[in-house]
Amino acid sequence: MQQDATNPQIRKSYRKLAKQWHPDRNQGNPDATKMFQAIAEAYEVLSDEEKRQVYDVHGKEGLKEGGGGGGGGGFGDMFSSFFGGGGRGGRQQQKKAPNVELNLEVTLKELYTGAEIEVELSKQVVCTKCRGSGAKSPDHVKKCKRCKGKGVVIVQHQLGPGFVQQMQQECDVCGGKGKIVKSKCAVCGGKRVVHGTDDVTIVVEQGMADGHRITFNRAGDQMEDIDVAPGDVVYTVRTSAHKRFTRRGNDLYMIMPITLNEAIVGFSKTFKHLDAHVVTLKRSKVTQPNFVQKVEREGMPHHEFASEHGDLYVTYTVIIPTKLSSTQKGDLSKILAGIPGHTEL
């Protein structure tokens, strides 16, 4: 199989070989079971991005020394681990690159109804040609002769007559990698990473607050140093302004203009909410300018309990005519006559 084979190609090859060497189809062949187990071991490594990368750089010894998989348990343990038993134990905690912090611009409607947003994330990715080894081929990755693949060497310092101090330090030949790349990959130039993109689906849940952080673990830049894990990519929700609503916590606020006539005699008005359901506003009493009406459960859904909603607060502004004709003034004076507190027009 080619070194830059994709995951679908690996799965296809695995199914074909596993079917070919399955012990039930090769009864009487003593080598069938070993071959079948070896195929399972190889698939376990190749189908796991981390194990495959460790193998490409450090070989099978790298897996034994902490990459999981090929440790002293043999083929049987690897096979059972792949199918759900056991884990990758023995792997030391990796160093981690800094997180990538990004803003996610969302609309109030998306926060009300929920949404899935597709974004293209530009970042450093593992070179698909060399699988992060930095070498032209696996044969061009050799064990460092200076440190014998350990990445560290023992040096001696003469402190005085008869006194020698031994210290362990990073190998100055391989830079602590334990491996030497004899011929660099033509695609990444030996850097192990190239510029690429990743398609990310961000799930915006109903009722998320402005400033909410959505984290994608280890989705950041792949580092040139294979021992450093990618950082997280963290999106912070930023709500764009809405032409009708203002949000405060789980409550919504809006301004509704009404005519002078509606302010005096009452009204019934409708509007479409963020999810297009119709809300009816009614007033049978006189509505003073800047009167606030509370409409229960017409606010934002609660993030953790989407069936629960905040309230909607409607502030009414009265549209006052800029001028009246003499006839209109007379008619309005007659209507207002006898009403306490009215002013002559």
N, C-alpha and C positions, 0 to 999 in steps of 0.2 A: 504494500500500500504506500502511496506517496506521502511524504512528510506533511504536506499541506492539505491533506484530505479533510473534507468537511464532516461535521457530525452525522448528517444523513448518509454520507458515503461509508462512514465507519459502521453505522448501524446495519446498513445493507450487507456489508462484507461480513459482519459478525453473524447475522442470521444465516447467511449462506454457508459459512464454515461450520457453525454450530450444528446445523442440520446435517452437513456432510460427515462430521465426526461424532455424532451422538452415539453413545454406547449401545443404545437399543437397535441401531441400524448397523452396528459393527460387532455383533456378538462373535466371540472367538478371536478378535483382534486385540491383543493385550496392550497395544499402543494407543487404541482409540480413547480410552479413558484419560490418559495423560495428555493427549492432544486436545481433547475437549476441555480439560481443565486449563491448559495453557492458553487456549483461545479465550476462555472466560477471564483469565488474568489479564491478558492483553486488552480486552474490551473494557475491563474495569479502569485501567489506566487511561486508555485513549478517549474514553467517553467522559472523563472528568478533567475539566480545564486545568485545575491546579496540579493534579497528578501528572497529566500529560506534559505540562510545562516543566515540572521538576524532572521528569524522565528525559525530556529533550536536552536539558542542560546538564543534569548530573548522572543520567543513566540509571540502571536498576539499583546501583548502590545508593543513589540519592533517595530512592523510595524506602530502602531498608533503614536509612539513617534518620527517618522522621517524616517522610512524605506520605506515610500510610501505605496500605496495600501490602507490597511484597515483603513484609517483615517475617520473622521466623515462623509464622503459622503455616506457610506452604500454600500450595494451590487451593486446597480445600477451604481454608479460611478465607481466601480472597473471593472464591466463588460464592460462599454463603454471605459474605459481607456485601457483595454486589446485589444480592437478592433480598437484602433487608436486615441481615443479622450483623451486628458489630458495627464499628465505626472506623474512624481514621486515627485512632489513638496514637499517642506518642509524638504527635506533631507539636513542635514548640510554637508558642504564640508569635505570629509575625509582627514585624514592625509595620506601621501603617502610615501611608502618605496623608498629607493634610486634606481635609474635606473641601469640596467645591461648593460654594454658596451661590445660589441663583435665585432671582425673583420670578414668580409665576403670576403673570397678569391674568386675572379672571374677572368675569362679570358677576354682578349681583344675581343675575338669573341662573348662572351656572352653580353658584353657591346655594341657591334656593332649590333647584331641581336635581343637582348632582350632575356630573359630567365626566367624560373621559377625554383627556387632551393628549394628542400625539405631538411629541416634540422630537427634534433631531439634535442629539447631544454631540458636539464636536469635542474630541478628546484623543489622547494617545491610546492606541490599542496594541495588543501583541501582534507582532508580524506573523501573518498567516503562512508565509513561506517557510520560515525557520522555526515556527512555533515558539519563539521567544528565546531560542538558544543563541542567536546571533551568528550562527555558523552556516556555512554553505550547505552542509549536510551533517547528520549525526556523526559520521566518520571523522569530521574535522574538529570535533570536540575531544580533547585529550586531557588525561589526568596530569595535573601539574607535578613535574618531577621534583621541584624544590620542596614542596610541602607534602608530596605524595597524596594529594587530593584532600587534605584536611583543611586547607585554607589558612592554617597558622603554622608558625615555625618556632622552635626553641632557640633563643640566642643567649649567649653568655657575656657577662660583663665582669671584667677584672676590677674588684674593689680594692685590692691590696695584695701584698704577698701572701699567697695561700688562701685568699678569699675570692671565690667566684660566685656570682649571682646569676641564676638562670631565670629567664623571663620568656613568656609566651607572647608573641605578637603576630599581627596580620602578615601573611606572606606577601613580600614585596614583588613577587613575580606575577602571581595571579590575582593580586588584590583581594585576597581572602575568599575567592570563589572556588578554589580547589581544581579548577579546570582552565585550560588554555584553548582558545579558539585559533586554530591554525589557518583557517580560510574563512573570511567574513561573508555573511549573507549578502547577496547582491541587491536585495530589496531594501533592507534596513541599514546596510552598511555596518553590521555588527552591533547596532544599538539595541536590538531586540524589540524595539517598538517603532511604530509608524503612525502618522496622523490618520485618523479615521473618524467615523461617525457611528452613533448607536441610536436606534429608534427606541424611544422611551414612551410608555403609556402612563400618564399620570391620572390617577383616579381622584377626582374632586368630590368629596362626600358632602351630602346635604348638611347645611348648617355650619360648615367649617368657618372658623373665625378669621378675620384679617390678621395676618401674622402667623397663622398656623404653619408648621414646618412639616414637609413631606420628605422622608428620607429613603434613598435608594442605597442600600448597603453595598460598599465596594464597587460602585459604578463609576468612580472617577478615573483619572488618568492612570494607565498602567505605567509603572515606573521602569526605567532601564535596569535597575537593580531588582532581580527576580525575587529577592528575599524581602522586599518591601511591598506589602499589599496595597492595592488601590484604596484611596480614601472614599468616603461616602459622598454622594451628590445630594445636596439638601436644597429643596425648593421651598421658598417662603411665599405664602399666599399674599398677593397684593390685589385689593379690590378696586376696580375702575369705577369712576363716578357714574351714578345712574341719573337719568334725567327726571325721574319722578320720586324715587325713594332715597332716604338716608337711613343707614343702619346704625343702631346703637345696641350692642349685645345681640339679643334675640328679638328685639323690637324694631319695627320699621316706622319711619316718620315720613309724612308727605303733606304737601300744601294743596288745597282744593279751592279754586276761585268759584264764587257764586255771585249771581246778580243781586241787585238790591231787592228785586221782587222776591227772589228765592229766599233771601235773608229774612224777609218779613212774613211771607205766607207759607214758607216751608218748601220742601223739594224731595224728590227721589232721583238719585243719580247712580249710574253704574260705571265701572271701569274694569279693565282686564288686569289681573294680577300677573306676577312674574311667570307663572306656569300657565297663563291664559284662562284660568277660571275667573268667573265674573263675580265682582264684589258690589253689593248694593249699599249705598249710603242714603239714609233717610233722616229727615228732620221735619217735625210738624210744628215746632215752636219757633219763635224768633231767634235767629242766629246772629249773635253779636260778632263784630270783626275780631279775628284772632281766637275765636272760640275753638277749643280742642275737643274732638270726639274720639273716644276710645272704642276700637273695634276688636273684640277679643279673638285670639287665635288666628289672626290674619298677618302675623309677623313672620319671622324666619323660623324654619324648623330647628329644633335643638340638635346639635351635632350627634350626641350619643343616643338620642331618642327622637328620630325623625318624625314620629307620629305626633310629637308634642310641638306646639308653635308658640312663639311670643305673640305680642299684641301689635296692632297697628294704631298709630295716633295720627289723626287727621286734623290739621289746622286750617280753618276756613278764612279766606280773605274775601271781603265784600267789594265788588266792583261798583264804585260810585260813578254815576253819570257826570261827565265834564260840564254839561250844560243842559238846560231844559227850556222848552218854549213856554210862552205865556199860558197857553192852553194846558200844557202838561203841569205847569206849576199850580194852576187853578184846580185841576182834577186831583192832584196829589194833596193839596191843602184840604180839600173836602174829605179825602180818605183819612187824613191824619187828624182831622178835627175831633176833638174829644179824647184823643189819646194822650194820657199824661206824659209830660216831658218832651213833647214834640216841639220843634222850632218852626216858626213861620217861614215860608219860602219867599 
